[in-house]
Structures are given as C-alpha cells and as structure tokens.
Amino acid sequence: MNMQKLMKEAQKAQKQMQEAQERLAELTVEGSAGGGLVTATATGAGDVTRVKIDPGSVDPEDVELLEDLVAAAVADAQRKAKELQEREMGGAMGGLGGMGGLGGLGF
C-alpha cells in the first residue's frame, strides 16, 4: 500500500471514529439490579445520567442492600455502554482490518 493511500485511509478511519464517538454521546443504555428495583441510565460513552430507585426497595434498616443495588445497576449500565462502544467503534474500523490494516499506526 502506498503512503498516500495509507494516509487517506487513516484520515477516513479518524473521521469514522469521530462520528462513532458523536453517536455514542447521543445513545443511552440502561442497567438494572434487583429485578428492576434500581435502574441506571448511561450515555453510550459510559457517563451515568440517571439512577431510578423503586420506593419499595428502600428499607431504612438495610441501606447496605440499596447501596449494593445502586452499584450493581451502575456497573450494568457501564458494561452495556462498553459493549455499545465496541460495536460502534468496531463498525467504524471494520473496513480497515483493525490496527494491522493501517500498517500498525495508532489511530
């Protein structure tokens, strides 16, 4: 592959990555715990934007359980955001064969 073509492909990949990142910022995922007693919403970039707690799950005698449910719901949302990122970014890089398709350049 000649250098000019390689640079053109790298620029195309960079543009596709930027577009994928913009899409991720607009997409949301939802994680949950306790059978839906606690849900967390995150952007595709992984930023948690909302936590919703079912009032029935609030037991003043067992705050630790609620804390665990919140942590689990947030972790679930962030895991789903990571999966979404991998799909979006993989799609952006798909036609280039990954890093090897760019001659090892770190784009």
Summary of the structure (lengths in Angstrom):
residues: 107
radius of gyration: 19.5
end to end distance: 17.0
largest distance: 68.6
contacts: 305
relative contact order: 0.20
helix: 61%
strand: 17%
